[in-house]
Amino acid sequence: MANNVTTRLDNIEEACRNDFGNISSEFTSIKTSIEALQNEMIQRYAIAQRLQVDFDQLSVRDPKFNIVMTIMSWVDY
């Protein structure tokens, strides 16, 4: 009988380890996805900043810019 109980406990312990392994693997997968999204957001933010700098430089240097912006303000979207 003691041997049967030991076997059952070993089976339960192994099942718990397998479940923990599966959960750990899922968390690793989620972490990888989050890191990929963070990297993409960083890249998109860098592009947006670069475009903002270009836009700001254009608005200082090109007098046509003010004309275009004035016309755009008259147009309803």
C-alpha positions as CSV (number, residue, x, y, z in Angstrom):
1,M,0.0,0.0,0.0
2,A,2.8,2.4,0.8
3,N,4.4,1.7,-2.6
4,N,1.0,2.6,-4.2
5,V,0.8,5.9,-2.3
6,T,4.4,6.8,-3.2
7,T,3.7,6.1,-6.9
8,R,0.6,8.3,-6.8
9,L,2.5,11.1,-5.1
10,D,5.3,10.8,-7.7
11,N,2.7,11.0,-10.5
12,I,1.1,14.1,-8.9
13,E,4.5,15.8,-8.4
14,E,5.4,15.1,-12.1
15,A,2.1,16.5,-13.3
16,C,2.6,19.6,-11.2
17,R,6.1,20.1,-12.7
18,N,4.7,19.6,-16.2
19,D,2.0,22.2,-15.5
20,F,4.5,24.6,-14.2
21,G,6.7,24.1,-17.2
22,N,3.7,24.8,-19.5
23,I,2.8,28.0,-17.6
24,S,6.4,29.1,-17.6
25,S,6.6,28.6,-21.3
26,E,3.5,30.6,-21.9
27,F,4.8,33.5,-19.8
28,T,8.1,33.4,-21.8
29,S,6.1,33.6,-25.0
30,I,4.0,36.5,-23.7
31,K,7.2,38.3,-22.5
32,T,8.7,37.9,-26.0
33,S,5.6,39.3,-27.6
34,I,5.5,42.3,-25.3
35,E,9.2,43.0,-26.0
36,A,8.6,42.9,-29.7
37,L,5.7,45.4,-29.3
38,Q,7.9,47.6,-27.2
39,N,10.6,47.6,-29.9
40,E,8.1,48.4,-32.6
41,M,6.6,51.3,-30.5
42,I,10.2,52.7,-29.9
43,Q,10.9,52.5,-33.7
44,R,7.6,54.2,-34.6
45,Y,8.2,56.9,-31.9
46,A,11.6,57.6,-33.4
47,I,10.1,58.0,-36.9
48,A,7.4,60.3,-35.6
49,Q,10.0,62.4,-33.8
50,R,12.1,62.6,-37.0
51,L,9.0,63.6,-39.0
52,Q,8.2,66.3,-36.4
53,V,11.7,67.7,-36.7
54,D,11.4,67.8,-40.5
55,F,8.0,69.4,-40.3
56,D,9.3,72.0,-37.8
57,Q,12.3,72.8,-40.0
58,L,10.1,73.1,-43.1
59,S,7.7,75.5,-41.3
60,V,10.7,77.8,-40.4
61,R,12.5,77.8,-43.8
62,D,9.8,77.7,-46.4
63,P,7.4,80.7,-46.7
64,K,5.1,78.7,-48.9
65,F,4.4,76.5,-45.8
66,N,2.5,79.4,-44.1
67,I,0.5,79.9,-47.2
68,V,-0.4,76.2,-47.4
69,M,-1.3,76.0,-43.7
70,T,-3.5,79.1,-44.1
71,I,-5.3,77.6,-47.0
72,M,-5.7,74.3,-45.2
73,S,-7.3,76.1,-42.2
74,W,-10.0,77.4,-44.5
75,V,-10.8,73.9,-45.9
76,D,-13.3,71.8,-43.9
77,Y,-12.3,68.2,-43.4
